Amino acid sequence: MGAADVQTVKMSDQEQADIRLEYSRLKQEHADFDAAINAMIAMNCDPLQIQRMKKKKLFLKDRLMALEDKIIPDIIA
């Protein structure tokens, strides 16, 4: 294994670490939105405002799934 091969592996490890960090951050943000939505529902807030929050939460979920696809490689059986 040459020096270039080692550098490529480390870069890949760094990219994966960055993806995992973003995933963790988004996962927490998703949970925060969930808690906020539940509180808004309990306080009888404006349904339109709640719907907007749900759309933002759904966007985060889609982003989380895209990151999961990057983290977990497809396994062809």
PyMOL commands that place a pseudoatom at each C-alpha (Angstrom):
pseudoatom trace, name=CA, resn=MET, resi=1, chain=A, elem=C, hetatm=0, pos=[0.000, 0.000, 0.000]
pseudoatom trace, name=CA, resn=GLY, resi=2, chain=A, elem=C, hetatm=0, pos=[1.512, 3.316, -1.091]
pseudoatom trace, name=CA, resn=ALA, resi=3, chain=A, elem=C, hetatm=0, pos=[1.379, 6.705, 0.587]
pseudoatom trace, name=CA, resn=ALA, resi=4, chain=A, elem=C, hetatm=0, pos=[-1.398, 7.829, -1.761]
pseudoatom trace, name=CA, resn=ASP, resi=5, chain=A, elem=C, hetatm=0, pos=[-3.532, 4.859, -0.690]
pseudoatom trace, name=CA, resn=VAL, resi=6, chain=A, elem=C, hetatm=0, pos=[-3.185, 5.759, 2.992]
pseudoatom trace, name=CA, resn=GLN, resi=7, chain=A, elem=C, hetatm=0, pos=[-4.137, 9.391, 2.313]
pseudoatom trace, name=CA, resn=THR, resi=8, chain=A, elem=C, hetatm=0, pos=[-7.251, 8.292, 0.400]
pseudoatom trace, name=CA, resn=VAL, resi=9, chain=A, elem=C, hetatm=0, pos=[-8.343, 6.044, 3.290]
pseudoatom trace, name=CA, resn=LYS, resi=10, chain=A, elem=C, hetatm=0, pos=[-7.878, 8.853, 5.845]
pseudoatom trace, name=CA, resn=MET, resi=11, chain=A, elem=C, hetatm=0, pos=[-9.834, 11.264, 3.670]
pseudoatom trace, name=CA, resn=SER, resi=12, chain=A, elem=C, hetatm=0, pos=[-12.618, 8.725, 3.397]
pseudoatom trace, name=CA, resn=ASP, resi=13, chain=A, elem=C, hetatm=0, pos=[-12.577, 8.270, 7.181]
pseudoatom trace, name=CA, resn=GLN, resi=14, chain=A, elem=C, hetatm=0, pos=[-12.772, 12.057, 7.616]
pseudoatom trace, name=CA, resn=GLU, resi=15, chain=A, elem=C, hetatm=0, pos=[-15.667, 12.306, 5.181]
pseudoatom trace, name=CA, resn=GLN, resi=16, chain=A, elem=C, hetatm=0, pos=[-17.490, 9.525, 7.003]
pseudoatom trace, name=CA, resn=ALA, resi=17, chain=A, elem=C, hetatm=0, pos=[-16.850, 11.242, 10.339]
pseudoatom trace, name=CA, resn=ASP, resi=18, chain=A, elem=C, hetatm=0, pos=[-18.241, 14.497, 8.919]
pseudoatom trace, name=CA, resn=ILE, resi=19, chain=A, elem=C, hetatm=0, pos=[-21.343, 12.683, 7.666]
pseudoatom trace, name=CA, resn=ARG, resi=20, chain=A, elem=C, hetatm=0, pos=[-21.858, 11.014, 11.044]
pseudoatom trace, name=CA, resn=LEU, resi=21, chain=A, elem=C, hetatm=0, pos=[-21.480, 14.370, 12.803]
pseudoatom trace, name=CA, resn=GLU, resi=22, chain=A, elem=C, hetatm=0, pos=[-24.046, 15.998, 10.507]
pseudoatom trace, name=CA, resn=TYR, resi=23, chain=A, elem=C, hetatm=0, pos=[-26.333, 12.984, 11.001]
pseudoatom trace, name=CA, resn=SER, resi=24, chain=A, elem=C, hetatm=0, pos=[-26.146, 13.349, 14.796]
pseudoatom trace, name=CA, resn=ARG, resi=25, chain=A, elem=C, hetatm=0, pos=[-26.834, 17.078, 14.586]
pseudoatom trace, name=CA, resn=LEU, resi=26, chain=A, elem=C, hetatm=0, pos=[-29.838, 16.574, 12.304]
pseudoatom trace, name=CA, resn=LYS, resi=27, chain=A, elem=C, hetatm=0, pos=[-31.146, 13.721, 14.466]
pseudoatom trace, name=CA, resn=GLN, resi=28, chain=A, elem=C, hetatm=0, pos=[-31.144, 16.064, 17.479]
pseudoatom trace, name=CA, resn=GLU, resi=29, chain=A, elem=C, hetatm=0, pos=[-32.774, 18.840, 15.453]
pseudoatom trace, name=CA, resn=HIS, resi=30, chain=A, elem=C, hetatm=0, pos=[-35.464, 16.369, 14.316]
pseudoatom trace, name=CA, resn=ALA, resi=31, chain=A, elem=C, hetatm=0, pos=[-36.155, 15.406, 17.941]
pseudoatom trace, name=CA, resn=ASP, resi=32, chain=A, elem=C, hetatm=0, pos=[-36.323, 19.109, 18.891]
pseudoatom trace, name=CA, resn=PHE, resi=33, chain=A, elem=C, hetatm=0, pos=[-38.887, 19.740, 16.143]
pseudoatom trace, name=CA, resn=ASP, resi=34, chain=A, elem=C, hetatm=0, pos=[-40.902, 16.772, 17.380]
pseudoatom trace, name=CA, resn=ALA, resi=35, chain=A, elem=C, hetatm=0, pos=[-40.965, 18.150, 20.917]
pseudoatom trace, name=CA, resn=ALA, resi=36, chain=A, elem=C, hetatm=0, pos=[-41.858, 21.637, 19.670]
pseudoatom trace, name=CA, resn=ILE, resi=37, chain=A, elem=C, hetatm=0, pos=[-44.683, 20.300, 17.509]
pseudoatom trace, name=CA, resn=ASN, resi=38, chain=A, elem=C, hetatm=0, pos=[-46.105, 18.305, 20.409]
pseudoatom trace, name=CA, resn=ALA, resi=39, chain=A, elem=C, hetatm=0, pos=[-45.962, 21.396, 22.638]
pseudoatom trace, name=CA, resn=MET, resi=40, chain=A, elem=C, hetatm=0, pos=[-47.656, 23.507, 19.959]
pseudoatom trace, name=CA, resn=ILE, resi=41, chain=A, elem=C, hetatm=0, pos=[-50.426, 20.928, 19.604]
pseudoatom trace, name=CA, resn=ALA, resi=42, chain=A, elem=C, hetatm=0, pos=[-50.909, 20.824, 23.386]
pseudoatom trace, name=CA, resn=MET, resi=43, chain=A, elem=C, hetatm=0, pos=[-51.161, 24.631, 23.481]
pseudoatom trace, name=CA, resn=ASN, resi=44, chain=A, elem=C, hetatm=0, pos=[-53.666, 24.724, 20.587]
pseudoatom trace, name=CA, resn=CYS, resi=45, chain=A, elem=C, hetatm=0, pos=[-51.390, 26.826, 18.392]
pseudoatom trace, name=CA, resn=ASP, resi=46, chain=A, elem=C, hetatm=0, pos=[-52.284, 27.865, 14.860]
pseudoatom trace, name=CA, resn=PRO, resi=47, chain=A, elem=C, hetatm=0, pos=[-52.728, 24.709, 12.730]
pseudoatom trace, name=CA, resn=LEU, resi=48, chain=A, elem=C, hetatm=0, pos=[-50.941, 26.371, 9.805]
pseudoatom trace, name=CA, resn=GLN, resi=49, chain=A, elem=C, hetatm=0, pos=[-47.904, 27.046, 11.974]
pseudoatom trace, name=CA, resn=ILE, resi=50, chain=A, elem=C, hetatm=0, pos=[-47.944, 23.423, 13.178]
pseudoatom trace, name=CA, resn=GLN, resi=51, chain=A, elem=C, hetatm=0, pos=[-48.175, 22.215, 9.573]
pseudoatom trace, name=CA, resn=ARG, resi=52, chain=A, elem=C, hetatm=0, pos=[-45.129, 24.310, 8.644]
pseudoatom trace, name=CA, resn=MET, resi=53, chain=A, elem=C, hetatm=0, pos=[-43.164, 22.790, 11.505]
pseudoatom trace, name=CA, resn=LYS, resi=54, chain=A, elem=C, hetatm=0, pos=[-44.196, 19.308, 10.381]
pseudoatom trace, name=CA, resn=LYS, resi=55, chain=A, elem=C, hetatm=0, pos=[-42.934, 20.059, 6.858]
pseudoatom trace, name=CA, resn=LYS, resi=56, chain=A, elem=C, hetatm=0, pos=[-39.576, 21.177, 8.252]
pseudoatom trace, name=CA, resn=LYS, resi=57, chain=A, elem=C, hetatm=0, pos=[-39.424, 18.010, 10.343]
pseudoatom trace, name=CA, resn=LEU, resi=58, chain=A, elem=C, hetatm=0, pos=[-40.191, 15.913, 7.255]
pseudoatom trace, name=CA, resn=PHE, resi=59, chain=A, elem=C, hetatm=0, pos=[-37.415, 17.675, 5.339]
pseudoatom trace, name=CA, resn=LEU, resi=60, chain=A, elem=C, hetatm=0, pos=[-35.010, 16.763, 8.144]
pseudoatom trace, name=CA, resn=LYS, resi=61, chain=A, elem=C, hetatm=0, pos=[-36.180, 13.148, 8.032]
pseudoatom trace, name=CA, resn=ASP, resi=62, chain=A, elem=C, hetatm=0, pos=[-35.515, 13.007, 4.288]
pseudoatom trace, name=CA, resn=ARG, resi=63, chain=A, elem=C, hetatm=0, pos=[-32.039, 14.466, 4.826]
pseudoatom trace, name=CA, resn=LEU, resi=64, chain=A, elem=C, hetatm=0, pos=[-31.370, 11.920, 7.584]
pseudoatom trace, name=CA, resn=MET, resi=65, chain=A, elem=C, hetatm=0, pos=[-32.336, 9.069, 5.278]
pseudoatom trace, name=CA, resn=ALA, resi=66, chain=A, elem=C, hetatm=0, pos=[-30.018, 10.398, 2.562]
pseudoatom trace, name=CA, resn=LEU, resi=67, chain=A, elem=C, hetatm=0, pos=[-27.155, 10.517, 5.070]
pseudoatom trace, name=CA, resn=GLU, resi=68, chain=A, elem=C, hetatm=0, pos=[-27.961, 6.980, 6.227]
pseudoatom trace, name=CA, resn=ASP, resi=69, chain=A, elem=C, hetatm=0, pos=[-27.611, 5.828, 2.633]
pseudoatom trace, name=CA, resn=LYS, resi=70, chain=A, elem=C, hetatm=0, pos=[-24.133, 7.366, 2.552]
pseudoatom trace, name=CA, resn=ILE, resi=71, chain=A, elem=C, hetatm=0, pos=[-23.125, 5.833, 5.896]
pseudoatom trace, name=CA, resn=ILE, resi=72, chain=A, elem=C, hetatm=0, pos=[-24.521, 2.356, 5.280]
pseudoatom trace, name=CA, resn=PRO, resi=73, chain=A, elem=C, hetatm=0, pos=[-23.321, 0.997, 1.938]
pseudoatom trace, name=CA, resn=ASP, resi=74, chain=A, elem=C, hetatm=0, pos=[-25.656, -1.036, -0.225]
pseudoatom trace, name=CA, resn=ILE, resi=75, chain=A, elem=C, hetatm=0, pos=[-25.027, -4.741, 0.243]
pseudoatom trace, name=CA, resn=ILE, resi=76, chain=A, elem=C, hetatm=0, pos=[-25.716, -6.835, -2.804]
pseudoatom trace, name=CA, resn=ALA, resi=77, chain=A, elem=C, hetatm=0, pos=[-26.550, -10.373, -1.724]
for i in range(1, 77): cmd.bond("trace and resi %d" % i, "trace and resi %d" % (i + 1))
show_as sticks, trace
zoom trace
